[in-house]
């Protein structure tokens, strides 16, 4: 008979349940037997079995299971042997699960959530009994029938596992302490743990402070939820104890800054609710700054096994004592991961001398919470015993298995109601699944030989805290001779609890005192000194008295010509202007009248437009006002209008010359003979006049303005920027693109057999480049929100366009001037039309 998946009960999952979908999706990668490391198990199966997940191998990031062992492999091996020994004791106990073999199966979670989600799927019940043991042709890992699971050392793995197992009605019991679980909610109906919850530990710490008359403390914890911090403040205040400062740490926290803040604070009592990872980081920072003796530390189970400072107080539900359990070498050799460890050490299992260091390393492990580990397995055994005694009294062997499968959905109730004498105390649970037990308070006290060595200590039981009635029992005096600060600093009056806040901090009042809350850079402190207020745009906090409580206008900043961007722009302008002057010299002096393809005045006018366009760039960079913005924009427009209009007349003239040279169409019949018969100057002036009139009308309706720009309100940076009307920009782009398209048409119609055809190709290349540039310009300019960036786009467009114009439109003239003899130049141009046009 196989398990049947039955809905245990309807329950609402929190946001963490949503992550379960992601975990399962990632875990599917390992469910196929492609990763042999996941197909290893340490098992001794019986009629009823308990599953376990351990962090044995490491996670290398490339595969779900790495090849190397985790850093605490010997401790993990020791735990597994301790659990195995407990199973053997249950099987030898004639009063517990009589004639029923109790078994176990341990899997590797590879120190990561993805592998843990994959492995726990092997513990889920199957509707088909043949799914548990795949055949030789199957691609799936073996599955196991388990009555429950022992949780993982990682909270981020145990939580989604508990959600998954809770839906199937399978219990999960955890003996690891996470050190920071204030936010435990009843979202996993089958989750239980052997350790005391953080709220109980917090209550025990408060009661100890009351006993010692300590009225002021700080706390370091892993949470970002303000409601938890509010509850901590409220609870401590109700006992007359002031929570002075709260330090919330995350993966990105700088623990050196945390330690520095504690040192500057007024509290010398510090509670630390951290996982072992963060506890190690905090300890390292304290050692580096030599501040261990500056505080009295109140710590949780997560700090056990670490070299913590003398005088520190550890609050734990475990009784810290030495277990009499010793490792059996033959039993250890049955562990497949220990055998793998032997192989990596190039030893043989039969070579006792070679494997002795590995056995010794595992045996020397002293597990401080050995009692919780044993009691975890014993809890399952007692829960099964009571469960079977009710539903199937006298059931043995496989009958017990069938009975459990029939009624297993009720097993969790019996597990939560166990009550037995455990290894180190009575074991019974709250309705929420947490162990209801005494909390033992230990102090690390230096022995005489290590009195001045900060990290050598031995444990001394100070007191026990009864969770049920909230009292301290068997209290012994603390040893405080080691502290490096006056003891009266731990119980100062209320005035000491009100620290002096800096000019950028306001006082947040709590029930017993206040703490200093920093304001953001762009915020001022309110008049009643209890909140922050953002400054309006274009304003910034100013020191008024002893606080930043007044907003004043920000002085606009301007481009510094020493900045790399400004310097690079000015260098580019200087280079282009030098090139323009050289080209102007070549055009005016280097060619004779009969060597020009178009009239001299058109070439000179186009060059002058290029020069004053380049000279317009520095105007964009000077201090902005209405005059400079208007001047910069009008020069920008005029430069392009004159340049492109002159180029348009040049392309028409070149087209006419190629036709005249071919003599295919009489001059009187040419469509654009107007340029030839009338004065070309009038034609040019007419176009410029029309453009000027249109732009004048538009600029009157939509003028250029200057305004302040405070794009990032959190920075003290205000620019004066020019706002150019969109209507003028679109009118300019419309004429520019139509002009360039007309130029391209005339360039394409120039006859290829004409002598000046090759020279005209350079002009056509510039027209194409300019068209592409303006097509790119439009999205770059109109998508940008920041006006300063819009100005940079205009400047960049001007530089690129005018530099390309100098290079492409006048390259043939450079070649003629530098490499062609003077008497040969005239033969390379068609001169008849030039003479006719120049006489006009």
Buried (B, 14 or more C-beta within 10 A) or exposed (E): EEBEEEEBEEEEBEEBBEBBEEBBEBBEBBBEBEBEBBEBBBBBBBBBBBBBBBBBBBBBEEBBBBEEBBEBBBBBBBBBBBBBBBBBBBBEBEEBBEEBBBBBBBBBBBBBBBBBBBBBBBBBBBEEEEBBEBEEEEEEBBBBBBBBBBBBBBBBBBBBBBBBBBBBBBBBBBBBBBBBBBEBEEBBBBBBBBBBBBBBBBBBBBBBBBEBEBBBBBBBBBBEEEEBBEBBBEBBBEEEBBBBBBBBBEEEBEBBEBBBEBEEBBBBBBBBBBBBEBBBBBBEBBBEBEBBBBBBBBBBBBBBBBEBBBBBBBBBBBBBBEBEBEBBBEBBBBBBBBBBBBEEEEBEEEEEEBBEEBBEBBBEBEBBBBBBBBBBBBBBBBBBBBBBEEBBEEBBEEBBBEBBBEEBBEBBEBBBEBEBEBBBBEBBBBEBBBBBBBBBBBBBBBEEEEEEEBBBBEBBBBBBBBBEEEEBEEBEEBBEEBBEEEEEBBBBEEEBBBBEBEBBBBBBEBEBBBBBBEBEBBBBBBEEBEBBBBBEEBBBBEEBEEBBBBBEEBEBEEBEEEEEEBEEBBEBBEEBBEBBEEBBEBBEEBBEEBBBBBBBEBBBBBBBBBBBBBBBBBBBBEEBEEEBBBBBBBBBBBBBBBBBBBBBBBBBBBBBBBBBBEEEEEBEEBEEBEBBEEEBBEBBEEBBEEBBEBBEEBBEEBBBEBEBBBBEBEEBBBBBBBBBBEEBBEBBBEBBBEBBEBBBEBBEEBBEEBBBBEBBBBBBBBBBBBBEBBEEBEEBBEEBEEBBBBBBBBBBBBBBBBBBBBBBBBBBBBEBBEEBEEEEBEEBBBBEBBEEBBEE
